[in-house]
Amino acid sequence: MKREFQQALLDKGLERLPNVLIAAAECAPISKTGGLADVVGTLPRSLAALGIDARVITPYHRCVKDKYREQVEHMFSFSVDLGWRSQYVGIEKLVLDGVIIYLVDNEYYFGDKIYRGEQAEGEQYAFFTRAVLDAIPNLGFFPDVLHCNDWHTAMLPMLLRTQYGYYVHGRIKTLLTIHNIHYQGKFGFDFFRDLLRVEDRYFTPEFMEINGCAAFLKAGCVFADRLSTVSPSYADELCTPYYGEGLEGILSARRHQLTGILNGIDKKVFNPYGDPVIAKRYDKGHLRGKQSCKESLMAEMGLEADTAAPLAAMVTRMTDQKGFDLVERMLDELMELDIRFMLLGSGEARYENFMREAERRYPGRVCAYIGYNEELSHRVYAGADMLLMPSKFEPCGLSQMIAMRYGALPIVRETGGLKDSVVPYNQYTGEGTGFTFANYNAHEMKAAVERALDVYRNEPDNWNRLVRNAMSADFGFERSAEGYARLYIELL
């Protein structure tokens, strides 16, 4: 145990570190669509290294692979009332890398898709909320802190406070982490009355009401004992009308209880020196391997075999939030700069079609893999010279951290976690880990790309210094875990 935590416990008169139950809609590696799963899958292991017993409770989605299903152990089952129906709940247990994961089983609610659209997910996560709270007394593990994540689990603090005040639950403290405030779980008042027995007095702007609806996430923001989000800059942004999505009032009022903790990555998984799926392993002291990875990636993806040409990549969802409207507007001008451009990801149909058309217009210079492939993403990070992330907003972002780990310099907009993690290049000192632009417009994005290309082509020594700087940056989850550990202890 770190001395800092020992002293914090002594100051509070406590004898041990808190037990933590992390509730989330997805958890890597068993169920994953995005960065939330990576955080939930990595955080418990990092907390264990600090001496904290952190476990996960998550839906038992049908998409869980057979190799994990074979390790699942049934614990117990019961029924919960959801509206006029009584629904089966099975609690299964899986142990991965020493972390206990509780799986909430119900074939009706948890199918092949983790997410089915916010409206369809309402009843699904109302059920999950009730199942989690009713399961806690029988887990054989008492959590001091219930750590909730995003809207899917944001009703837990409210129901815990208003409906579960008896002795088992009454001592549990709650932390709600906002990963993306855009998704809030908004439904009509009748939905909450019927399924979760929420009293009418809570359907007011003081508690749950927002724009004529009630929202899971607002309930969590009001009732959770502490709030956090995934970067310090995003914590500031959430308190403004532009980013707050209607919740800036409650978040501003609770700003002293809202902490920004920058996410991290698993340095064992993302390690160019030990990565088994890239063409050649390398580190910051031996960068020739990265050139081999670039050659291999360009051949794999059908790009012209001109490794002198800079290769810019995106690993992203193709949405406006990720800045893809800027890419659509500026791609022709970027191609005039004689670059190679590769995209890995999926998203809105119009952007997918745009990238397919771009491949046809720029054969051998543009390629798009529509979909997602985890191993290919590693090869993209290893082979790319630069990673473009022109996000309209970005709570944290992991791609820029992974890119730096592999020596692909990020070109990012200064927002949220991108602002907190990428140090802009300083031409006078040679310091920096990437290139940035401030305002959300296509011409500023292009100017940032041009600055990067100028250094790449005309200042190779400075470019290699930036690559080594980026690869030296420490974005391991250990620091994030320490931030959460401090919050847990403060809650006791």
Secondary structure, DSSP 8 states (H G I E B T S, - for coil): --HHHHHHHHHHT-SS---EEEE-S-BTTTB-SSHHHHHHHHHHHHHHTTT--EEEEEE--TTS-HHHHTT-EEEEEEEEEETTEEEEEEEEEEEETTEEEEEEE-TTT--S-S---HHHHHHHHHHHHHHHHHHGGGSS---SEEEEETGGGTTHHHHHHHH--STTTTT-EEEEEES-TT---EE-HHHHHHHH---GGG-STTTTEETTEEEHHHHHHHH-SEEEES-HHHHHHTTSHHHHTT-HHHHHHTGGGEEE----B-TTTS-TTT-TTSSS--BTTBTHHHHHHHHHHHHHTT--S-TTS-EEEEES-BSTTTTHHHHHHHHHHHHTT--EEEEEE-B-HHHHHHHHHHHHHSTTTEEEEES--HHHHHHHHHH-SEEEE--S--SS-SHHHHHHHTT-EEEEESSHHHHHH--B--TTT---SBEEE-SSSHHHHHHHHHHHHHHHHH-HHHHHHHHHHHHH---BHHHHHHHHHHHHHHH-
